[in-house]
Amino acid sequence: MHLRIKKIIVSVMGYFLLMAIFFCLAPPGPAEAAPISRISAAKGLGFMSLVQRWDNKYVKKVVGQKFKDQKEVVGYYTKDWSSDNQSQNSLHNAAENITGVATFSYGLKPSGQLTGSPPKAALQTAWDNNIETLALIHNLSSSGFDRSLIHSVLTDPKLRTETVSSIYQTLIRNGFDGVNIDFENIPAGDRKALNAFMAELRKKLAPDGLKVTISVPAKTWDDPSNGWGAAFDYKKLAESADRIMLMTYDEHYIGGAPGPVASNPWVEKVITYSSGLIPTDKLMLGIGNYGYDWIINSRGYQSVPAKNAIPMAQKYGASIEWDSVNQTPFFYYWKNNQKHVVWFESPESAAFKLNLVNKYDLKGIAIWRLGFESPGFWNLVSDKINK
């Protein structure tokens, strides 16, 4: 009996000695203990690797300045074809300016399961630079955002629960810090179902310290007849989400009339409306680093990454003009006897939007997408919101 007690005492003492050594090597921040367990479980790290990861990913994040008293800068990360490294290069080169990355990596199946694979390069770069990682979940198919699919998933309680479970498992398995929900083209009648999904998602993820975020269409009022934005109840969604990314772009869009992708007056109207329903410390302003090229009096068009707009103007000998009302650049050019107009985001026009982030004390910005930005954009971000 006494021998058994001695063994128990020795075991307990050994356990506490091991813990003491561990915490001396890598003392945790006050609220960082839970996430490391899922990171280590996801990657099968050994003890010393765990200490290394804890130090690199958590201790420095707590004591450093990247996440403290600063605006957040989240970049959307995509890989549109196998050799597309634009987002990866941008993430790597601008890592010091980025606090979070949302990887466009997972779609939905009709079963509620996810389809896709972890973006290993993006995750590694993020871990190496103390950048928060969000798995972006979408309903995009080859024909666009699938309305029928998202309706089925949101309105069927069993599918809803299956989807939430699949998201949770994906985050844990791959070491993500949270999720970004990018469900678009949701039927207006599914408003309550979307609210229920987000509430269930939060209930599942929050106990593990996993962040819940959602990207929402930009609105200046709550129009119940709007087929694109009516399903998004800003106030209710704010109860479930840690961050809400306003998609303040596509004011003028593919297939529509030419005009600014995001005029400054329109963006400010979106902010004033949304900030009345969503706490500003949850609001992220979307910055669309792109433009559109329309053929005048025709349905022809193409998208233009912001970094390509000025070289395009130079190619066709076009002069860049400035709309002082909308605070956005544009230019005209001729090709094949057809007149084109290109409206695009530039560092100059983005500067006005970053001023609004400071004016309304929003939490930060969400950039669509990494790799499209113009030269000078990151210097602007650093000067305006990450001083």
C-alpha positions as CSV (number, residue, x, y, z in Angstrom):
1,M,0.0,0.0,0.0
2,H,2.8,2.4,1.0
3,L,4.8,1.5,-2.1
4,R,1.8,2.3,-4.3
5,I,1.4,5.7,-2.6
6,K,5.1,6.4,-3.1
7,K,4.8,5.6,-6.8
8,I,1.8,8.0,-7.1
9,I,3.7,10.7,-5.3
10,V,6.7,10.3,-7.6
11,S,4.5,10.3,-10.7
12,V,2.8,13.5,-9.6
13,M,6.1,15.2,-8.7
14,G,7.5,14.2,-12.1
15,Y,4.5,15.6,-13.9
16,F,4.9,19.0,-12.1
17,L,8.6,19.1,-12.7
18,L,8.0,18.5,-16.4
19,M,5.4,21.3,-16.5
20,A,7.8,23.6,-14.7
21,I,10.5,23.0,-17.3
22,F,8.0,23.5,-20.1
23,F,6.8,26.8,-18.9
24,C,10.3,28.1,-18.2
25,L,11.1,27.4,-21.8
26,A,8.0,28.8,-23.2
27,P,5.7,30.8,-20.8
28,P,2.2,31.2,-22.2
29,G,0.3,34.4,-22.4
30,P,-2.8,34.6,-20.2
31,A,-5.3,33.6,-22.9
32,E,-3.1,31.6,-25.2
33,A,-3.1,28.1,-23.6
34,A,-6.1,26.6,-25.4
35,P,-5.1,27.3,-29.1
36,I,-1.6,25.7,-28.8
37,S,-3.2,22.3,-28.0
38,R,-5.1,22.2,-31.3
39,I,-2.1,23.5,-33.2
40,S,0.1,20.7,-31.9
41,A,-2.5,18.1,-32.4
42,A,-3.0,19.1,-36.0
43,K,0.6,18.8,-36.9
44,G,1.8,16.0,-34.6
45,L,4.6,18.1,-33.2
46,G,7.1,16.6,-30.8
47,F,7.8,18.3,-27.4
48,M,10.7,20.5,-28.5
49,S,8.9,21.4,-31.7
50,L,5.9,22.3,-29.6
51,V,8.0,24.6,-27.5
52,Q,9.4,26.2,-30.7
53,R,6.0,26.7,-32.2
54,W,4.6,28.1,-28.9
55,D,7.4,30.7,-28.9
56,N,7.1,31.7,-32.5
57,K,3.4,31.7,-32.8
58,Y,2.0,32.6,-29.4
59,V,4.5,34.2,-27.1
60,K,5.7,36.7,-29.6
61,K,2.1,37.5,-30.7
62,V,1.2,38.4,-27.1
63,V,4.3,40.5,-26.2
64,G,4.8,42.0,-29.6
65,Q,3.1,44.9,-31.2
66,K,1.6,43.3,-34.3
67,F,-1.7,42.6,-32.7
68,K,-1.6,45.1,-29.9
69,D,-3.2,48.5,-30.2
70,Q,-3.2,48.4,-34.0
71,K,-5.8,48.1,-36.7
72,E,-6.1,44.6,-38.2
73,V,-5.2,43.9,-41.8
74,V,-6.6,40.8,-43.2
75,G,-5.8,39.7,-46.7
76,Y,-7.8,37.3,-48.8
77,Y,-5.6,34.6,-50.3
78,T,-6.5,32.8,-53.5
79,K,-4.8,30.4,-55.9
80,D,-6.8,30.5,-59.2
81,W,-4.6,28.1,-61.1
82,S,-1.8,25.7,-60.2
83,S,1.1,28.1,-60.8
84,D,-0.7,31.2,-59.4
85,N,1.6,32.5,-56.7
86,Q,0.4,36.1,-56.6
87,S,-1.2,35.8,-53.2
88,Q,1.6,33.8,-51.8
89,N,4.2,36.3,-53.0
90,S,2.2,39.2,-51.6
91,L,1.7,37.4,-48.2
92,H,5.4,36.7,-48.0
93,N,6.6,40.2,-49.1
94,A,4.0,42.2,-47.0
95,A,4.0,39.9,-44.0
96,E,5.0,42.7,-41.6
97,N,1.9,44.7,-42.6
98,I,-0.6,41.8,-42.4
99,T,-2.2,40.5,-39.2
100,G,-4.5,37.9,-40.7
101,V,-5.0,35.9,-43.8
102,A,-8.3,34.3,-45.1
103,T,-7.5,31.5,-47.5
104,F,-10.1,30.8,-50.2
105,S,-9.6,27.1,-49.8
106,Y,-12.8,25.2,-49.0
107,G,-16.2,24.9,-50.7
108,L,-19.4,23.2,-49.7
109,K,-20.7,19.8,-50.8
110,P,-24.5,19.0,-50.8
111,S,-23.8,16.6,-47.9
112,G,-22.5,19.5,-45.7
113,Q,-19.0,18.2,-46.0
114,L,-16.2,20.5,-47.2
115,T,-14.2,20.2,-50.4
116,G,-10.7,21.5,-50.8
117,S,-7.3,21.2,-49.2
118,P,-5.2,23.1,-46.8
119,P,-3.0,25.9,-48.4
120,K,0.3,24.7,-46.9
121,A,2.5,27.5,-48.2
122,A,0.1,30.2,-46.9
123,L,-0.2,28.5,-43.5
124,Q,3.5,28.1,-43.1
125,T,4.2,31.7,-44.0
126,A,1.5,32.8,-41.6
127,W,2.9,30.7,-38.7
128,D,6.4,32.0,-39.4
129,N,5.2,35.6,-39.2
130,N,2.6,35.6,-36.4
131,I,-0.2,36.0,-38.8
132,E,-3.7,34.8,-37.8
133,T,-5.1,32.1,-40.2
134,L,-8.8,31.9,-41.2
135,A,-10.2,29.1,-43.4
136,L,-12.5,30.8,-45.9
137,I,-15.6,28.6,-46.6
138,H,-17.6,29.5,-49.8
139,N,-20.5,28.3,-51.9
140,L,-18.8,29.1,-55.3
141,S,-19.2,26.7,-58.1
142,S,-18.2,26.8,-61.8
143,S,-21.4,28.7,-62.6
144,G,-21.1,31.2,-59.7
145,F,-22.2,31.3,-56.1
146,D,-24.6,28.4,-55.8
147,R,-28.0,29.6,-54.5
148,S,-29.6,26.2,-54.4
149,L,-26.7,24.6,-52.5
150,I,-26.5,27.3,-49.9
151,H,-30.3,27.2,-49.4
152,S,-30.2,23.5,-48.8
153,V,-27.4,23.7,-46.3
154,L,-28.8,26.6,-44.3
155,T,-32.4,25.5,-44.1
156,D,-31.9,21.8,-43.3
157,P,-31.0,21.5,-39.5
158,K,-29.1,18.2,-40.1
159,L,-27.1,19.7,-42.9
160,R,-26.4,22.8,-40.9
161,T,-25.0,20.8,-38.0
162,E,-23.0,18.6,-40.4
163,T,-21.5,21.7,-42.0
164,V,-20.6,23.2,-38.7
165,S,-19.0,20.0,-37.6
166,S,-17.0,19.7,-40.9
167,I,-15.8,23.3,-40.5
168,Y,-14.7,22.6,-36.9
169,Q,-12.8,19.4,-37.8
170,T,-11.1,21.2,-40.7
171,L,-9.9,24.0,-38.5
172,I,-8.6,21.6,-35.8
173,R,-7.0,19.2,-38.2
174,N,-5.1,22.0,-40.1
175,G,-4.3,24.4,-37.3
176,F,-6.4,27.4,-38.4
177,D,-7.1,30.1,-35.9
178,G,-10.7,30.5,-37.1
179,V,-13.1,30.7,-40.0
180,N,-14.3,33.2,-42.6
181,I,-17.8,32.5,-43.9
182,D,-18.2,33.7,-47.5
183,F,-21.7,32.5,-48.4
184,E,-23.1,34.7,-51.3
185,N,-26.2,34.8,-53.4
186,I,-28.3,33.5,-50.4
187,P,-32.1,33.7,-51.0
188,A,-33.7,36.5,-49.1
189,G,-36.0,34.1,-47.3
190,D,-33.1,32.3,-45.7
191,R,-32.3,35.2,-43.4
192,K,-33.3,33.4,-40.2
193,A,-31.6,30.2,-41.4
194,L,-28.3,32.1,-41.9
195,N,-28.6,33.6,-38.4
196,A,-29.2,30.1,-37.0
197,F,-26.2,28.7,-38.8
198,M,-23.9,31.4,-37.5
199,A,-25.2,31.0,-33.9
200,E,-24.5,27.3,-34.1
201,L,-21.1,27.8,-35.6
202,R,-20.1,30.2,-32.8
203,K,-21.4,27.7,-30.2
204,K,-19.2,25.0,-31.6
205,L,-16.0,27.1,-32.2
206,A,-15.9,29.5,-29.4
207,P,-15.0,27.0,-26.6
208,D,-11.8,26.2,-28.5
209,G,-10.8,29.8,-28.9
210,L,-11.6,29.6,-32.7
211,K,-12.5,33.0,-34.3
212,V,-15.8,33.3,-36.2
213,T,-15.8,35.9,-39.0
214,I,-18.2,36.5,-41.9
215,S,-18.0,38.5,-45.1
216,V,-21.2,40.4,-45.9
217,P,-22.5,42.4,-48.9
218,A,-22.3,46.1,-48.5
219,K,-25.6,47.8,-47.7
220,T,-26.7,51.3,-47.1
221,W,-30.2,50.2,-45.8
222,D,-31.9,46.9,-45.2
223,D,-33.8,46.2,-48.4
224,P,-35.9,43.0,-47.9
225,S,-36.4,42.7,-51.7
226,N,-32.7,42.8,-52.5
227,G,-31.8,39.4,-53.9
228,W,-28.1,39.7,-52.9
229,G,-28.1,41.3,-49.5
230,A,-31.5,40.8,-47.9
231,A,-30.5,37.5,-46.2
232,F,-27.8,39.4,-44.1
233,D,-29.1,40.7,-40.8
234,Y,-26.2,42.9,-39.7
235,K,-27.4,43.3,-36.1
236,K,-28.1,39.6,-35.6
237,L,-24.9,38.4,-37.3
238,A,-22.9,40.7,-35.0
239,E,-24.1,38.6,-32.1
240,S,-22.3,35.5,-33.5
241,A,-19.3,36.9,-35.3
242,D,-16.0,38.2,-33.8
243,R,-15.4,40.1,-37.0
244,I,-17.6,41.2,-39.9
245,M,-15.9,42.0,-43.2
246,L,-17.9,44.5,-45.3
247,M,-17.5,43.8,-49.0
248,T,-17.4,47.5,-49.9
249,Y,-16.7,46.9,-53.5
250,D,-18.7,46.1,-56.7
251,E,-20.8,49.3,-56.3
252,H,-20.6,49.1,-60.1
253,Y,-20.1,45.5,-61.3
254,I,-19.6,43.1,-64.1
255,G,-22.6,43.3,-66.4
256,G,-23.8,46.6,-65.0
257,A,-23.2,50.2,-66.0
258,P,-19.7,51.6,-65.8
259,G,-18.6,53.5,-62.7
260,P,-16.4,53.4,-59.6
261,V,-15.9,49.9,-58.1
262,A,-16.1,51.7,-54.7
263,S,-16.8,55.4,-54.6
264,N,-15.8,57.1,-51.4
265,P,-19.2,58.6,-50.7
266,W,-20.9,55.2,-51.1
267,V,-18.3,53.5,-48.9
268,E,-19.0,56.1,-46.2
269,K,-22.7,55.5,-46.4
270,V,-22.2,51.8,-45.9
271,I,-20.0,52.5,-42.9
272,T,-22.5,54.9,-41.3
273,Y,-25.4,52.4,-41.8
274,S,-23.5,49.3,-40.7
275,S,-21.8,50.9,-37.6
276,G,-25.3,51.7,-36.3
277,L,-26.0,47.9,-36.1
278,I,-22.5,46.4,-35.6
279,P,-20.0,47.4,-33.0
280,T,-17.1,49.2,-34.7
281,D,-14.6,47.0,-33.0
282,K,-15.9,44.1,-35.0
283,L,-16.1,45.9,-38.4
284,M,-13.5,45.4,-41.1
285,L,-13.7,47.6,-44.2
286,G,-13.3,45.8,-47.5
287,I,-10.7,47.2,-49.9
288,G,-11.0,45.9,-53.5
289,N,-7.7,46.1,-55.2
290,Y,-9.0,45.8,-58.7
291,G,-11.1,47.5,-61.4
292,Y,-13.3,46.8,-64.4
293,D,-12.8,47.5,-68.1
294,W,-16.1,48.2,-69.8
295,I,-16.8,48.7,-73.5
296,I,-19.0,51.8,-73.9
297,N,-22.5,51.0,-75.1
298,S,-21.8,47.3,-75.1
299,R,-21.9,44.3,-72.7
300,G,-18.2,43.6,-73.1
301,Y,-16.1,43.8,-70.0
302,Q,-13.2,42.4,-68.1
303,S,-11.7,42.6,-64.6
304,V,-8.4,44.4,-64.1
305,P,-6.1,43.8,-61.1
306,A,-5.2,47.2,-59.6
307,K,-1.5,46.6,-60.3
308,N,-2.3,46.2,-64.1
309,A,-4.4,49.4,-64.5
310,I,-1.7,52.0,-65.0
311,P,0.4,49.7,-67.3
312,M,-2.8,49.2,-69.3
313,A,-3.3,52.9,-69.6
314,Q,0.3,53.4,-70.7
315,K,0.0,50.6,-73.3
316,Y,-2.9,52.4,-75.0
317,G,-1.6,56.0,-74.5
318,A,-4.5,56.8,-72.2
319,S,-4.5,59.7,-69.6
320,I,-5.5,58.8,-66.0
321,E,-8.3,61.1,-64.9
322,W,-9.6,61.7,-61.4
323,D,-13.2,61.9,-60.3
324,S,-13.1,64.4,-57.4
325,V,-16.6,63.6,-56.2
326,N,-16.1,59.8,-56.1
327,Q,-12.4,60.1,-55.3
328,T,-11.6,57.4,-57.8
329,P,-9.4,57.2,-60.9
330,F,-10.5,56.2,-64.4
331,F,-9.4,56.3,-68.0
332,Y,-10.6,55.9,-71.5
333,Y,-9.0,54.1,-74.4
334,W,-9.8,52.7,-77.8
335,K,-9.3,49.2,-79.1
336,N,-10.7,47.6,-82.3
337,N,-12.7,50.8,-82.9
338,Q,-14.5,50.4,-79.6
339,K,-14.3,52.9,-76.7
340,H,-13.4,51.4,-73.3
341,V,-13.5,53.0,-69.8
342,V,-11.6,51.5,-66.9
343,W,-12.5,52.4,-63.3
344,F,-10.0,51.0,-60.7
345,E,-8.7,51.3,-57.1
346,S,-5.4,53.0,-56.7
347,P,-3.3,53.9,-53.7
348,E,-4.6,57.4,-53.9
349,S,-8.3,56.3,-53.9
350,A,-7.6,53.7,-51.2
351,A,-6.1,56.4,-49.0
352,F,-9.5,58.0,-48.7
353,K,-11.0,54.7,-47.5
354,L,-8.3,54.2,-45.0
355,N,-9.1,57.7,-43.6
356,L,-12.6,56.4,-43.1
357,V,-11.3,53.5,-41.1
358,N,-9.6,55.9,-38.7
359,K,-12.5,58.4,-38.8
360,Y,-15.1,55.8,-37.6
361,D,-12.5,53.8,-35.6
362,L,-13.2,50.5,-37.4
363,K,-11.3,47.4,-36.4
364,G,-9.3,47.3,-39.7
365,I,-9.4,46.3,-43.3
366,A,-10.0,43.2,-45.4
367,I,-8.2,43.2,-48.7
368,W,-9.5,41.5,-51.9
369,R,-7.2,40.1,-52.9
370,L,-3.5,39.6,-52.0
371,G,-1.4,39.9,-55.1
372,F,-3.7,42.5,-56.9
373,E,-2.4,45.5,-55.1
374,S,-0.7,48.4,-56.8
375,P,2.9,49.4,-56.1
376,G,2.9,51.6,-53.0
377,F,-0.2,50.1,-51.5
378,W,1.6,48.6,-48.5
379,N,3.5,51.8,-47.8
380,L,0.1,53.5,-47.7
381,V,-1.3,50.9,-45.2
382,S,1.7,51.3,-43.0
383,D,1.4,55.1,-43.1
384,K,-2.3,55.3,-42.6
385,I,-3.3,52.6,-40.1
386,N,-0.2,50.7,-38.9
387,K,2.0,53.6,-37.8
